[in-house]
Amino acid sequence: MIRTPGWTTRGGGVPHIRRAATPGLVLPSGWLALVVIWQLVRPPGGGGGAGPRIATCLAFLTAVVWLVVGVRNAAEREVRRIGHIADAAQRVVLRPPPARLDGIALAAGQLSMSRGASVGGDLYEAMATPYGVRIVMGDVRGHGLPAIGAVAALLGSFREAAHDEPQLAGVLRRLDRALARHLRERCRAEHPACGGGEPESPLAEEFVTVLLLEIRADGDMDALNCGHPWPHRLGPGVEQLAPGDPLPPLGPFPLPAELVPLRCGRLLPGEALCLHTDGAEDARDAAGRFFALREALADAARTSPVSPAAVVAQVQRALLDHTRGRLSDDVALLVLRNDRVRVPAQPIGSGAAGVHL
């Protein structure tokens, strides 16, 4: 187990903060104690005029201010240290994607409505596998720190299943089983009266929307969608893919016996795709107007070739401007661009068959 200075474990490995000594508070505390002792031992009504009394008051005031500032600085240092640890842990759960992955340029970003958290209920991951580049985008019901457990369970399962399962349907079933295990464990932890038995309906109101996308070497795309928004294709224009009706979200209902991925067409070289959570479409301004995601994507994708990082940054700025920083839900964006080169067909008789990548 990794141990971080300033943290210990208690009662089954639950971390808690160990109070560290604060040498900066020793001197002001000692000075304040001396002033108090002087006030107690000095003769009552002793002479000396107003000068000693003023000096004593100033010394007392200095000690109090010094002590308050020391306590505040120590608290701020502790908050910064805890923030650094939390940020590192969050990056392990929702790690930034690589800039390039098997000929695909990538960029991602998330906005959390929970103050002080960079990870909420949204999840994404992209991996190069023997079956193509596989991507997951999901949204756990709820937001903020309580949803991170489900995010970690689903991402951990996807990172293994994406390589192990030859069919996209197998990956989705693995995610469904991982979520069911997580919900059962949460139910037992939150309701000890169950006695450790299997609850009949663990956290029945919890659900996760999931989009699984597979991009093969020729650019053909297949998808399985469980209640998640369809992505937008960024090319000469902006269009939202809609190859069919999505399945219900994971959690409340079992998956159907047969899972057939939907064909999403081909992502041509130079074209880009934007995957997002519903927080991007549901964001409202003070007047209740929804955020115009399609128009924001069109503005961000005017340059050619489309820059995934620039699209993410520009859409995030537009979201924050639209809501004035008051998001009502977490927002995750994942933009990818096909950088694979199309090889022109070879003329007949050149000794090589025409190949298109």
Beta strands, then each sheet from edge to edge (+ up, - down):
strand 1: 7-10
strand 2: 14-17
strand 3: 100-101
strand 4: 104-111
strand 5: 122-129
strand 6: 132-140
strand 7: 208-215
strand 8: 220-226
strand 9: 232-234
strand 10: 238-240
strand 11: 262-266
strand 12: 272-276
strand 13: 331-338
sheet 1: 1+ 2-
sheet 2: 3+ 4- 13+ 12- 9+ 10-
sheet 3: 5+ 6- 7+ 8- 11+
end
